[in-house]
Amino acid sequence: MRRQVIISGLVLSLLAGCATVKESRFNPLNWFGKSEAVAVDENGQNVTVLQTLAPRKGYPVFVDTRPLAPQITELQMVKSASGAIVTATAALPSAGYYDAELVAAPSDRADTLVFDFRLRAPSETVPALSPAQRQITAAKSLSNTDIAGIRTVIVRGADGARQVRR
């Protein structure tokens, strides 16, 4: 008898420490959720509304801190099976640059695609080597739907831009 009293006291103290019974799942009144409104169309059929997958506080705003490439020396647009490939080469002051990417930028005209050539500079100074070693190339694959109606592709750098026409 004494053992049952001790065990009962321990169980009750554990339950009291967790949460109130009113809000717990052990309460049979909490087994079903609260009522909610259901969307119905004009025929009386239920309309399934899917919840969004977006985060509750929204998506974080991404700010690209990479600077523009100093000078664009070459730009090519080559047709591929799925659309086209835009390839740009930049001349750099030294070796060691990395993370090169052609980033889409807004355009004033509907028939023009504009890209910014962005890259990261090395954290420590790298000696200047041959001109071939001080170049970096970035490419962007475009689908047929991306280039539909596009007549000009422009790649911008810090000291100017290059363009190619179709």
Residue pairs with C-beta under 8 A, 6 or more apart in sequence:
15 21
18 24
21 27
23 30
24 30
25 31
38 46
38 47
39 46
39 47
39 49
40 46
40 47
41 47
64 103
64 118
66 99
66 101
66 118
66 119
66 120
67 118
67 119
67 121
67 158
68 116
68 117
68 118
68 156
68 157
68 158
69 90
69 92
69 100
69 117
69 118
69 119
69 136
69 157
69 158
70 90
70 91
70 92
70 93
70 157
70 158
70 159
71 90
71 91
71 157
71 158
71 159
71 160
72 88
72 89
72 90
72 117
72 155
72 156
72 157
72 160
72 161
72 162
73 89
73 90
73 91
73 135
74 87
74 88
74 89
74 162
75 86
75 87
75 88
75 89
75 153
75 155
75 162
75 163
75 164
76 86
76 87
76 88
76 164
77 84
77 85
77 86
77 87
77 153
77 164
77 166
78 84
78 85
78 87
80 141
82 141
82 143
82 144
83 141
83 142
83 143
83 144
83 145
83 146
83 147
84 141
84 142
84 147
85 139
85 140
85 141
85 142
86 102
86 115
86 139
86 140
86 142
86 153
86 155
86 164
87 137
87 138
87 139
88 102
88 115
88 117
88 137
88 138
88 139
88 155
88 162
89 135
89 136
89 137
90 100
90 117
90 119
90 135
90 136
90 137
90 138
90 157
91 131
91 134
91 135
92 134
92 135
92 136
93 128
93 134
94 122
94 125
94 126
94 127
94 128
94 129
94 134
95 122
95 126
95 127
95 128
95 129
95 133
95 134
96 121
96 122
96 124
96 126
97 119
97 120
97 121
97 122
97 136
98 119
98 120
98 122
98 136
99 119
99 120
100 117
100 118
100 119
100 136
100 137
100 138
101 117
101 118
101 119
101 138
102 115
102 116
102 117
102 118
102 138
102 139
102 140
102 155
103 115
103 116
103 118
104 113
104 114
104 115
105 114
105 115
105 116
105 156
106 114
107 113
107 114
107 154
109 152
110 149
111 149
111 150
111 151
111 152
112 150
112 151
112 152
112 153
112 154
113 142
113 146
113 147
113 150
113 152
113 153
113 154
114 153
114 154
114 155
114 156
115 140
115 153
115 154
115 155
115 156
116 155
116 156
117 138
117 155
117 156
117 157
119 136
119 138
128 134
147 166
150 166
151 165
151 166
152 163
152 164
152 165
152 166
153 163
153 164
153 165
153 166
154 161
154 162
154 163
155 161
155 162
155 163
